[in-house]
Amino acid sequence: MAAQVHLYRIRLRGRLDQAREAWFSELSVSFEDNFTLLTGELQDQPALFGVLAKIRDLGLELESLERLWPDEEAARSV
């Protein structure tokens, strides 16, 4: 059984600088008010936990984590 790729949006409190953005090269980085949004596809739960470990290791504050459904992401990009 093949792993199913899921689309995630992770919201961090504050704005990442360019050096810290590089830690999340597998995700797109954007900013909304005083939050950093990391959005992208992750292959499986170990990949998700790897991103969460980077957030922990950098001492960043996780505001929210949500799994996006394909229809929801398509609607947002219109």
N, C-alpha and C positions, 0 to 999 in steps of 0.2 A: 504494500500500500504506500503510495507516494505521499510525501508531506504536502500539506496544503499551505500555500503562501497566503498571508493575511496582511491587510493594510492597516497601519496603526498611526495614531496621532498622539504624541507625547507633549504635554505642556509643562514647561519649566518656569519657575519664578525667576524673573530677571532676564537680562540679555547676555547671550554668550559673546565673548570676544572671538576674533578669528582663530586664535590658537586653539581654543576649546571647540570651536565648530569643526575643526579638522578631525577631532575624535569621533565625529558622527558622520563621516563621509558617505556611509551607506544610506543616509536619510537626507531629505531636503530640509533646509533650515530656513525658517521665516520668523518674523516678529509681529506681535500683536500687543499693543500697549506696552506693559512692562513684563511681557512673557516671551519666551522663545518656544516656537513650535517645531517639533521634529516630526516629519511625516514621511512615510514610506512603507514599502513591502518588506516583511521579514519572513524568512524561510520556515521558521518553526519556533517553538518555545525556547529552545536553547539560544537562538539568535536574539529573541526578545530579552531573555535574562542577561545576555551579554551587554546589550544596550543599557539595561537597568544597572548593571554592575559599573559601567562607565560613569553613569550619572552619580552613583554612590561614591566611586573613587575620586571624582572631581569635586565632591562636596556640594553638588547642586541640589536645589529643592524641587522635588517632583510635585507638581500641582495636580496633574491628572494624566490618565492613560486611557485611551479609548480605541477600540477596534472599529474601523470603518467598514461599511459594506459597500461594494462597488457602485450601487445605485446612488448612495449618499454622496460619495466622492464625485461622481459625474455631475450631480446636481449642483454641487458647490463650485465647480469650475465653469459653469455657464455664465 
